[in-house]
Amino acid sequence: MDALSVRLSLPDGGLSGAGRDAAPAQRPDLRKSLPMRYQPGAQPNQSLIDGIATLQALASSPEPVGCREIARQLGLDPTKVNRLLKTLTYLGIARQTANRKYTAGSGMHVLAAQSLFASGLINRALPTLESLRRFGHTVALGVLWNDSVSYLFHAPPGLEVSRGLGRIGLLPASTSGIGIVLLAELDDAEVSAIYEGKEIPRFPQGIAQLLDKLAEVRALGYARIHVDDERNFDVVAVSTGEPAHAGLALSGWIPEGATAPLVEALRAAAKEIG
């Protein structure tokens, strides 16, 4: 894996890497984030992509949402979205409320639980994440999905470990230390394909600026980000897995001189998690 030292200025509640508070600075564009980067031999099915986009829109909504609202978010025909939602409801993955809006059904919770159990990531990671809290910083574990990061665990100092699970939803990867360190695991062509035709949050000069930062990350082997706002905190992040499939981060007031021991601790934790 590889590196970065970049200064960001995030709005209140924004997260960079492990971050502080749980309010996302910017909600990712759901449908734009779904199409996967180019892979030789891939045969993407647009109907399936639209179905998963609808599922993701439903899963990320904090309250029941109507068919037309989801269609507007995704830029899809309302009739098509209505058919997809009814199919998801038939499967038990979605549920229709009394006012004819849609929310997550029991099947969605079952899928979430099954996926976490099958991967074993959370079970392996929890003891290690608890150990990292000895530094007195926020501890985070997240995964990259196209241009977004999902935080599986995010616990500021003093928060019960159980409350750190699933506390934060999707955030733009370019605003996250974990996102940056995982984007650096991809080659430049893949990153460029992910962000083709999109604005890149925190990188106003576009893809060239982001690729320069990712090159710095690859050279260092970790990401260090300074969040330059009234909170004035820092994030240090590394990737975990071979090939990398998740990222670990610590955030708080981290002097430059404290970076090396934290990176060493994160790398040791990454090896334990696998």
C-alpha positions in Angstrom: 0.0 0.0 0.0 1.0 3.6 -0.3 0.5 7.3 0.8 -0.4 11.0 1.3 -0.1 14.1 3.4 -2.8 16.6 2.3 -4.7 19.5 4.0 -8.4 19.6 3.8 -11.0 22.0 5.0 -14.2 20.2 5.9 -17.6 21.7 6.8 -19.0 21.1 10.2 -19.7 17.4 10.7 -17.5 16.4 7.7 -15.4 13.3 8.0 -11.9 12.7 6.7 -10.8 9.2 7.5 -11.9 8.4 11.0 -13.4 11.9 11.3 -15.3 13.2 14.3 -19.1 13.6 14.1 -21.5 11.4 12.2 -23.0 14.0 9.9 -21.9 13.5 6.3 -20.6 16.6 4.4 -22.0 15.5 1.1 -24.2 12.6 0.1 -22.8 10.5 -2.8 -24.7 10.4 -6.1 -26.2 6.9 -5.8 -26.6 6.0 -9.4 -23.3 7.6 -10.6 -21.5 5.6 -7.9 -22.9 2.3 -8.9 -21.5 1.4 -12.4 -18.3 -0.5 -11.7 -15.0 0.5 -13.1 -14.0 -1.2 -16.4 -13.0 -4.8 -16.1 -12.0 -7.0 -19.1 -14.6 -9.6 -19.9 -17.3 -7.9 -17.8 -20.8 -8.0 -19.1 -22.7 -5.5 -17.0 -26.5 -6.0 -16.9 -28.2 -2.5 -16.8 -31.4 -3.9 -15.3 -29.5 -5.4 -12.5 -27.5 -2.2 -12.0 -30.7 -0.2 -11.8 -32.2 -2.7 -9.3 -29.1 -2.5 -7.0 -29.2 1.3 -7.3 -32.8 1.3 -6.2 -31.9 -1.0 -3.3 -29.0 1.2 -2.3 -31.3 4.3 -2.4 -33.7 2.5 -0.1 -31.0 1.3 2.2 -29.4 4.7 2.6 -32.6 6.6 3.2 -33.0 7.5 7.0 -36.8 7.4 6.6 -39.4 5.8 4.3 -39.2 7.2 0.8 -41.6 7.3 -2.1 -41.2 5.8 -5.6 -41.0 9.2 -7.3 -38.4 10.5 -4.9 -36.2 7.5 -5.6 -36.7 7.9 -9.3 -35.7 11.5 -9.0 -32.5 10.6 -7.1 -31.5 8.0 -9.6 -32.7 9.7 -12.8 -34.8 6.7 -13.7 -38.3 6.4 -15.0 -40.8 6.3 -12.1 -42.7 3.3 -13.7 -39.5 1.3 -13.8 -38.6 2.2 -10.2 -42.2 1.3 -9.1 -41.7 -2.1 -10.7 -38.3 -2.6 -9.0 -39.7 -1.6 -5.6 -42.6 -3.9 -5.9 -40.2 -6.7 -6.7 -38.1 -5.9 -3.7 -41.2 -5.8 -1.6 -42.3 -9.2 -3.0 -38.9 -10.6 -1.9 -39.2 -9.1 1.6 -36.1 -6.9 1.0 -38.3 -3.8 1.0 -41.5 -3.0 3.0 -44.3 -0.6 2.1 -45.6 1.6 4.9 -49.2 2.6 5.6 -48.7 5.9 3.6 -47.4 3.8 0.6 -43.8 4.8 1.0 -41.0 2.2 1.1 -38.4 1.3 3.7 -36.0 -1.6 4.5 -37.7 -4.9 4.9 -36.6 -7.9 7.1 -34.9 -9.4 4.0 -32.5 -6.4 3.8 -31.5 -6.9 7.5 -31.0 -10.6 6.8 -28.7 -9.9 3.8 -26.7 -7.4 5.9 -26.2 -9.8 8.7 -25.4 -12.7 6.4 -22.8 -10.7 4.5 -21.1 -9.5 7.7 -21.1 -13.0 9.2 -19.9 -14.7 6.0 -17.0 -12.2 5.5 -15.8 -12.5 9.1 -14.4 -9.0 8.9 -16.2 -7.5 11.8 -15.6 -10.5 14.1 -11.9 -10.5 13.3 -11.6 -6.7 13.6 -13.5 -5.9 16.8 -10.8 -7.0 19.3 -8.1 -5.2 17.3 -10.2 -2.0 17.0 -10.8 -2.0 20.7 -7.0 -2.3 21.2 -6.4 0.7 19.0 -8.5 2.9 21.3 -5.6 3.0 23.8 -4.2 5.9 21.8 -7.2 8.1 22.8 -8.2 8.8 19.2 -11.3 8.1 17.1 -10.9 4.6 15.6 -12.5 3.7 12.2 -12.8 0.8 9.8 -14.3 1.3 6.4 -14.5 -0.2 2.9 -14.4 1.5 -0.6 -17.2 1.1 -3.1 -16.5 3.0 -6.3 -16.4 6.7 -5.2 -17.8 6.1 -1.7 -16.7 4.8 1.6 -18.9 2.9 4.1 -17.8 3.0 7.7 -18.4 -0.4 9.3 -17.0 0.9 12.6 -16.5 4.5 13.8 -15.9 5.1 17.6 -14.7 8.4 19.1 -13.1 8.2 22.5 -15.6 7.3 25.3 -18.2 5.8 23.0 -19.2 2.2 23.7 -17.7 -0.2 21.2 -21.1 -1.6 20.3 -22.3 1.9 19.3 -19.4 2.3 16.9 -20.9 -0.4 14.6 -22.8 0.9 11.5 -22.8 4.4 12.9 -22.1 6.2 9.7 -23.4 5.6 6.2 -21.8 6.3 2.8 -19.4 9.2 2.4 -17.5 10.5 -0.6 -14.2 8.6 -0.8 -12.2 11.7 -1.7 -13.2 13.4 1.7 -12.0 10.4 3.7 -8.6 9.2 4.8 -9.7 5.6 4.4 -11.1 6.5 1.0 -7.9 8.1 -0.1 -5.7 5.2 1.1 -8.0 2.7 -0.6 -8.2 4.7 -3.9 -4.4 4.6 -3.9 -4.6 0.8 -4.1 -6.1 1.2 -7.6 -4.2 2.2 -10.7 -4.7 5.7 -12.2 -6.8 4.4 -15.0 -9.3 2.8 -12.6 -9.5 5.9 -10.5 -10.0 8.1 -13.6 -12.8 5.8 -14.7 -14.5 6.0 -11.3 -14.5 9.8 -11.4 -15.1 10.3 -15.2 -17.5 13.2 -15.7 -17.9 13.9 -12.0 -16.9 16.6 -9.6 -14.4 15.3 -6.9 -15.2 16.6 -3.5 -12.2 18.3 -1.8 -10.3 18.2 -5.1 -11.5 21.4 -7.0 -8.8 21.0 -9.7 -10.2 17.6 -10.7 -8.7 14.2 -11.4 -5.2 15.4 -11.9 -5.1 16.9 -8.4 -6.5 13.7 -7.0 -4.0 11.5 -8.9 -1.1 13.6 -7.6 -2.3 13.0 -4.0 -2.7 9.3 -4.6 0.9 9.1 -5.9 2.0 10.7 -2.7 0.1 8.1 -0.7 1.6 5.2 -2.7 5.1 6.6 -1.9 4.5 6.8 1.8 2.5 3.7 2.3 -0.2 5.4 4.4 -2.4 8.5 4.4 -2.0 11.4 6.7 -4.7 14.2 6.4 -4.9 17.4 8.3 -8.5 18.8 8.6 -7.9 22.5 8.6 -11.0 23.9 10.3 -12.0 25.0 13.8 -11.6 21.4 15.1 -8.1 21.2 13.7 -7.5 17.5 13.8 -5.6 14.9 11.8 -6.2 11.5 10.3 -3.8 8.7 9.7 -5.0 5.7 7.6 -3.7 2.4 6.2 -5.2 -0.3 4.1 -5.8 -3.9 5.3 -5.9 -7.2 3.4 -4.0 -8.6 0.4 -5.3 -7.4 -1.9 -6.6 -4.5 0.1 -10.3 -4.7 0.9 -10.7 -2.3 3.9 -9.0 0.6 5.6 -8.1 1.5 9.2 -7.8 5.0 10.6 -7.1 7.0 13.7 -8.1 10.6 14.0 -7.6 13.4 16.6 -4.9 15.8 17.4 -1.9 14.0 16.0 1.4 15.9 16.0 3.8 15.1 13.1 6.1 13.4 15.5 3.4 11.0 16.6 2.7 9.8 13.0 5.3 7.0 12.8 4.2 5.1 16.0 0.5 5.4 15.0 1.3 4.1 11.5 3.2 1.2 13.0 0.3 0.4 15.3 -2.2 0.6 12.4 -0.1 -1.7 10.2 0.2 -4.2 13.0 -3.6 -4.0 13.4 -4.1 -4.5 9.7 -2.1 -7.7 9.8 -4.2 -9.0 12.7 -7.4 -8.3 10.8 -6.2 -9.6 7.5 
